[in-house]
Amino acid sequence: MDKQQVWFITGASKGLGLSFVKQLLAAGHQVAATSRSAQELAAAVGTVGASFLPLQVNLADENSVAKALQQTVDKFGRLDVVVNNAGYGIGGSLEELTDTEVRQGFDVNVFGTINVIRKALPYLRAQRSGHIINIASIAGITAVAGWAIYAAAKHAIIGLSEVLAADVKELGIKVTVVAPGAFRTNFLDPGSIVITGNHIPDYTAVHEMHQRFLQMDGAQAGDPEKAVAAMIRITTMPNPPELLLLGTDAYKRAFNKLEQLGNEYKAWEAITTATDY
């Protein structure tokens, strides 16, 4: 086994988060993990021992987050890797989505992540070590119709991770933002994805995209166990990636976007460069 680490993982009762917990415990690491229900989390993991701390946390409440991190350090003595995995998909055109749906999407996908980072940094800064892994999405690099708020939230995670990495580099803290493609988790279950009920018939392309997306359930190309193993592996590297794509689909989509951006920038070069003094 590599050096035993203390991990803090959000959104761990299912999907990638649950895979993280099980793989890490099997490898002999110490794990604190969060969910909206500590009992459901413990039942999903199937074991509660000295190396596992299930925590009930409201990620939108910074006091709840601070308490969970303090409990983690009190129990295990340190903090090595923080994984911001909690999140959910939210689909709908901007006109269809309610203000409540939009704000809830950002509370979980963005502000929850920010709360965890802000409350974890004092421990990592004092140690002059640690690794923060923020799980975004390929939608944060290149999005499709019908997912504006989800894409905006994941764009935000990628942007803040890039700057965070620069901010904490001198402190010995590493940051990786992960952009997965489609993996065969329960992400498409009702508890993990919300399609607004306010359907405006004119948005036919948006609604067709949602139907195609939901029909992918169980047929995604990505293996979540391999994805988690890859993310665990990079924490052992002296120079881990700052942005990691996961999945062949994510890789292809990212490079298509890169080519599209290059073409767009060049096509409008004359206007772009005509604005200087």
Sequence and secondary structure as in RCSB ss.txt:
>XXXX:A:sequence
MDKQQVWFITGASKGLGLSFVKQLLAAGHQVAATSRSAQELAAAVGTVGASFLPLQVNLADENSVAKALQQTVDK
FGRLDVVVNNAGYGIGGSLEELTDTEVRQGFDVNVFGTINVIRKALPYLRAQRSGHIINIASIAGITAVAGWAIY
AAAKHAIIGLSEVLAADVKELGIKVTVVAPGAFRTNFLDPGSIVITGNHIPDYTAVHEMHQRFLQMDGAQAGDPE
KAVAAMIRITTMPNPPELLLLGTDAYKRAFNKLEQLGNEYKAWEAITTATDY
>XXXX:A:secstr
     EEEESS SSHHHHHHHHHHHHTT EEEEEES HHHHHHHH    TTEEEEE  TT HHHHHHHHHHHHHH
HS   EEEE    EEEB TTTS HHHHHHHHIIIIIHHHHHHHHHHHHHHHHT  EEEEE  GGGTS  TTBHHH
HHHHHHHHHHHHHHHHHHGGGT EEEEEEE  BSSSTTSTTTEEE S   TT HHHHHHHHHHHTTTT  SB HH
HHHHHHHHHTTSSS  SEEEESHHHHHHHHHHHHHHHHHHHHTHHHHHTT  
